[in-house]
Amino acid sequence: MTQADFDFIQSLAYEKTGIVLPERKKHMVYSRLSRRLRHLNLGNFSQYCSHIQRTPDEMINFVNALTTNLTAFFREEHHFKYLESKVIPKWKKNKNRRLRVWSSACSTGEEPYSIAMILEQHFSGVEWDLKVLATDLDTDVLSKASIGSYASDSVTNLPRRYADKYARQTDNGQKVQMRSSVQKMIHFKQLNLLGEWPMKGPFDVIFCRNVLIYFDNETKKKIIARFRKLLSPQGYLFIGHSETLTHISEDFDLIGQTIYRPIGHGDNKLQQTKRSVANL
């Protein structure tokens, strides 16, 4: 891979996905795209760069190869504990029986299935309208997620009360299959966060965890501003453990460990009072 090849790949990745590939990622890029070169019987990266310019359909494979899809059931457990202990009791008091949650980088589906299990556990019944939108840039992982089948050792973080009820063992215990009661709640769609968003919301919760780290600040600001427009005034935004909205957005209050709510939600009067005094 020449420097010119890497420069082209950097530029294309940023243009199409907003993902920033610094120089230190060069080895990772080489490793992941080498598989495409072998599949296409290409001799070098210059040929691949030419191929992707001539063949628009290769863009999907290019994006799929570069995106990272590390995930697990109930990953960053504090978010799910907060959802169960703090958020769900409030929802149960509302007259509105409609709940919408968006998993905006769902990977192979462990995150939206974790969300759906919690919703099914607490709100099952015909009186509740429950939907989880699960989107990702990578079409390969979406295909796996929609099937809902996982290796048995991948559910080690799944609380027993959920594993027993929603994960059915198959293949002589080698795999588990998510039950239809949670599968039917989730709608998997391919979506580029930098592209058009066809959904109108409002969402009660948006999960966007360990995604912002791949973007520069200007891209982060644009995405967070768009999240705010789709989020209910009483909604919640969960981001990754190494991410922050500091210097990115002034539209949210930090209310917990990487948990945010829109300013003016009414539950954090002290912070709002301090902000009002500071602006005098």
HUUR-V373024 format. One record per residue. N is the residue number from 0. RES is the residue in one small letter. PSI is psi in degrees with one decimal (NA if undefined). OMEGA is omega in radians with two decimals (999 if undefined). Layout:
n: [N & N]
res: [RES & RES]
psi: [PSI & PSI]
omega: [OMEGA & OMEGA]
This chain:
n: [0 & 1 & 2 & 3 & 4 & 5 & 6 & 7 & 8 & 9 & 10 & 11 & 12 & 13 & 14 & 15 & 16 & 17 & 18 & 19 & 20 & 21 & 22 & 23 & 24 & 25 & 26 & 27 & 28 & 29 & 30 & 31 & 32 & 33 & 34 & 35 & 36 & 37 & 38 & 39 & 40 & 41 & 42 & 43 & 44 & 45 & 46 & 47 & 48 & 49 & 50 & 51 & 52 & 53 & 54 & 55 & 56 & 57 & 58 & 59 & 60 & 61 & 62 & 63 & 64 & 65 & 66 & 67 & 68 & 69 & 70 & 71 & 72 & 73 & 74 & 75 & 76 & 77 & 78 & 79 & 80 & 81 & 82 & 83 & 84 & 85 & 86 & 87 & 88 & 89 & 90 & 91 & 92 & 93 & 94 & 95 & 96 & 97 & 98 & 99 & 100 & 101 & 102 & 103 & 104 & 105 & 106 & 107 & 108 & 109 & 110 & 111 & 112 & 113 & 114 & 115 & 116 & 117 & 118 & 119 & 120 & 121 & 122 & 123 & 124 & 125 & 126 & 127 & 128 & 129 & 130 & 131 & 132 & 133 & 134 & 135 & 136 & 137 & 138 & 139 & 140 & 141 & 142 & 143 & 144 & 145 & 146 & 147 & 148 & 149 & 150 & 151 & 152 & 153 & 154 & 155 & 156 & 157 & 158 & 159 & 160 & 161 & 162 & 163 & 164 & 165 & 166 & 167 & 168 & 169 & 170 & 171 & 172 & 173 & 174 & 175 & 176 & 177 & 178 & 179 & 180 & 181 & 182 & 183 & 184 & 185 & 186 & 187 & 188 & 189 & 190 & 191 & 192 & 193 & 194 & 195 & 196 & 197 & 198 & 199 & 200 & 201 & 202 & 203 & 204 & 205 & 206 & 207 & 208 & 209 & 210 & 211 & 212 & 213 & 214 & 215 & 216 & 217 & 218 & 219 & 220 & 221 & 222 & 223 & 224 & 225 & 226 & 227 & 228 & 229 & 230 & 231 & 232 & 233 & 234 & 235 & 236 & 237 & 238 & 239 & 240 & 241 & 242 & 243 & 244 & 245 & 246 & 247 & 248 & 249 & 250 & 251 & 252 & 253 & 254 & 255 & 256 & 257 & 258 & 259 & 260 & 261 & 262 & 263 & 264 & 265 & 266 & 267 & 268 & 269 & 270 & 271 & 272 & 273 & 274 & 275 & 276 & 277 & 278 & 279]
res: [m & t & q & a & d & f & d & f & i & q & s & l & a & y & e & k & t & g & i & v & l & p & e & r & k & k & h & m & v & y & s & r & l & s & r & r & l & r & h & l & n & l & g & n & f & s & q & y & c & s & h & i & q & r & t & p & d & e & m & i & n & f & v & n & a & l & t & t & n & l & t & a & f & f & r & e & e & h & h & f & k & y & l & e & s & k & v & i & p & k & w & k & k & n & k & n & r & r & l & r & v & w & s & s & a & c & s & t & g & e & e & p & y & s & i & a & m & i & l & e & q & h & f & s & g & v & e & w & d & l & k & v & l & a & t & d & l & d & t & d & v & l & s & k & a & s & i & g & s & y & a & s & d & s & v & t & n & l & p & r & r & y & a & d & k & y & a & r & q & t & d & n & g & q & k & v & q & m & r & s & s & v & q & k & m & i & h & f & k & q & l & n & l & l & g & e & w & p & m & k & g & p & f & d & v & i & f & c & r & n & v & l & i & y & f & d & n & e & t & k & k & k & i & i & a & r & f & r & k & l & l & s & p & q & g & y & l & f & i & g & h & s & e & t & l & t & h & i & s & e & d & f & d & l & i & g & q & t & i & y & r & p & i & g & h & g & d & n & k & l & q & q & t & k & r & s & v & a & n & l]
psi: [117.4 & 167.3 & -35.7 & -39.7 & -47.1 & -39.7 & -41.5 & -44.5 & -42.0 & -50.8 & -43.2 & -42.6 & -41.7 & -42.0 & -42.1 & -28.7 & -15.3 & -2.3 & 131.0 & 126.8 & 91.9 & 168.8 & -34.6 & -13.0 & 4.9 & -42.1 & -40.9 & -44.3 & -44.7 & -46.4 & -44.9 & -39.4 & -18.6 & -33.0 & -37.3 & -39.5 & -44.4 & -41.8 & -36.5 & -0.6 & 42.0 & 144.3 & -22.0 & 173.0 & -26.0 & -40.4 & -37.4 & -41.3 & -38.8 & -40.3 & -44.4 & -26.2 & -31.5 & -22.4 & 91.8 & -31.3 & -20.3 & -17.2 & -38.0 & -44.7 & -36.9 & -49.0 & -44.4 & -37.0 & -33.3 & -24.9 & 146.1 & 136.7 & 44.2 & 123.8 & 172.9 & 158.5 & 134.1 & 35.4 & 143.4 & 66.5 & -27.3 & -29.5 & -41.9 & -33.6 & -40.2 & -41.0 & -44.3 & -40.6 & -29.7 & -43.4 & -49.0 & -40.1 & -34.2 & -43.0 & -38.2 & -22.7 & -14.2 & 147.7 & -28.3 & 126.4 & 21.1 & 125.6 & 131.0 & 127.3 & 138.6 & 119.7 & 101.0 & -7.1 & 72.8 & -13.2 & -131.8 & 8.4 & -5.1 & -37.8 & -53.9 & -32.1 & -36.6 & -43.7 & -47.0 & -36.8 & -41.5 & -45.0 & -43.3 & -38.8 & -40.3 & -21.1 & 17.1 & 141.7 & 153.9 & -17.7 & -9.3 & 133.8 & 100.3 & 128.1 & 140.2 & 120.1 & 125.9 & 115.1 & 155.8 & 157.3 & -29.8 & 114.8 & -27.9 & -46.9 & -31.4 & -38.0 & -42.0 & -41.9 & -40.6 & -26.7 & -37.1 & 28.2 & 132.5 & 152.2 & 143.9 & -34.4 & -6.5 & -7.7 & 20.4 & -27.5 & -0.1 & 118.8 & 142.7 & -37.7 & -25.5 & -39.1 & -43.7 & -33.0 & -33.2 & -4.5 & 105.1 & 128.5 & 139.6 & 173.9 & 49.5 & 38.5 & 1.5 & -24.5 & 164.4 & 146.0 & 126.0 & 136.1 & 157.2 & -26.6 & -29.7 & -31.5 & -43.4 & -15.5 & -22.4 & 135.7 & 110.7 & 129.2 & 143.3 & 132.2 & 133.2 & 120.4 & -19.0 & -5.6 & -155.4 & 143.4 & 106.0 & -20.7 & 153.5 & -15.8 & -160.6 & 153.7 & 142.6 & -30.5 & 138.9 & 124.7 & 121.7 & 78.7 & 131.1 & 39.0 & -43.5 & -26.0 & -18.1 & -5.9 & 157.2 & 171.8 & -38.0 & -40.2 & -41.1 & -45.9 & -41.6 & -42.5 & -44.7 & -38.1 & -37.6 & -37.3 & -44.4 & -38.6 & -29.8 & -9.3 & 137.3 & 147.2 & -26.0 & 16.8 & -177.0 & 144.6 & 121.8 & 126.3 & 176.6 & 163.5 & -24.1 & 14.5 & 160.5 & 156.4 & 3.1 & 128.8 & 8.6 & -42.7 & 141.1 & 14.1 & 1.3 & 149.5 & 136.3 & 118.6 & -5.9 & -171.3 & 103.2 & 37.0 & 127.8 & 152.4 & 150.4 & 141.7 & 136.4 & 9.6 & -16.5 & -7.6 & 1.2 & 62.8 & -32.4 & -48.1 & -39.3 & -39.2 & -43.6 & -40.4 & -40.0 & -41.9 & -40.8 & -26.9 & -2.7 & NA]
omega: [3.10 & 3.09 & 3.11 & 3.10 & -3.12 & 3.11 & 3.12 & -3.14 & 3.07 & -3.09 & -3.12 & 3.13 & -3.14 & -3.12 & -3.03 & -3.04 & -3.05 & -3.12 & 3.11 & 3.13 & 3.12 & -3.09 & -3.11 & 3.12 & -3.04 & 3.14 & 3.12 & 3.12 & 3.13 & -3.08 & -3.05 & -3.11 & 3.10 & 3.12 & 3.11 & 3.11 & 3.13 & -3.14 & -3.09 & -3.11 & 3.11 & -3.03 & -3.11 & -3.08 & 3.07 & 3.09 & 3.13 & 3.11 & 3.09 & -3.13 & -3.08 & 3.07 & -3.13 & -2.98 & -3.09 & -3.11 & -3.14 & -3.10 & 3.13 & 3.13 & 3.10 & -3.13 & 3.14 & -3.12 & -3.03 & -3.06 & -3.13 & -3.04 & 3.07 & -3.13 & 3.13 & 3.04 & 3.10 & 3.05 & -3.01 & -2.96 & -3.08 & 3.11 & -3.11 & 3.06 & 3.11 & 3.13 & -3.10 & -3.00 & -3.04 & -3.01 & -3.06 & 3.07 & 3.09 & 3.14 & -3.09 & 3.14 & -3.11 & 3.05 & 3.13 & -3.12 & 3.13 & 3.11 & 3.14 & 3.10 & 3.14 & 2.97 & -2.89 & 3.05 & -2.85 & 3.14 & -3.08 & 2.92 & -3.09 & 3.14 & -3.13 & 3.08 & 3.07 & 3.12 & -3.09 & 3.11 & 3.12 & -3.13 & 3.13 & -3.13 & -3.01 & -3.01 & -3.12 & -3.11 & -3.04 & -3.08 & -3.13 & 3.08 & -3.00 & 3.07 & 3.06 & 3.03 & -3.13 & -3.08 & 3.06 & 3.09 & -3.00 & -3.11 & 3.14 & -3.11 & 3.10 & 3.10 & 3.11 & -3.09 & -3.08 & 3.10 & 3.08 & 3.13 & -3.04 & 3.03 & -3.07 & -3.11 & 3.12 & -3.10 & -3.11 & 3.12 & -3.10 & 3.13 & -3.05 & -3.10 & 3.08 & -3.13 & -3.11 & -3.01 & -2.95 & -3.12 & -3.10 & -3.14 & 3.11 & 3.10 & 3.12 & 3.09 & -3.13 & -3.11 & 2.99 & 3.13 & 3.09 & -3.09 & -3.03 & -3.11 & 3.08 & 3.13 & -3.05 & 3.12 & -2.99 & 3.09 & -3.11 & -3.13 & 3.02 & -3.12 & 3.00 & -3.11 & 3.10 & -3.10 & 3.13 & 3.07 & -3.07 & -3.09 & -3.06 & -3.12 & -0.03 & 3.08 & 3.10 & 3.08 & 2.97 & 3.00 & 3.03 & -2.94 & 3.09 & 3.08 & -3.08 & -3.12 & -3.12 & -3.05 & 2.99 & -3.01 & -3.14 & 3.10 & 3.09 & -3.11 & -3.13 & -3.12 & -3.13 & 3.09 & 3.11 & 3.05 & -3.10 & -3.12 & -3.11 & -3.08 & 3.04 & 3.08 & 3.11 & -3.02 & -3.08 & 3.04 & 3.11 & 3.09 & -3.01 & -3.01 & -3.13 & -3.08 & 3.13 & 3.04 & 3.08 & -3.10 & 3.12 & -3.10 & 3.04 & -3.09 & -3.06 & 2.96 & 3.01 & -3.07 & -3.14 & -3.11 & -3.08 & 3.07 & -3.06 & 3.01 & 3.11 & 3.07 & -3.13 & -3.12 & 3.03 & -3.09 & -3.09 & -3.02 & -3.12 & 3.14 & 3.14 & 3.12 & 3.11 & -3.13 & -3.14 & 3.12 & -3.12 & -3.09 & 3.13 & 999]
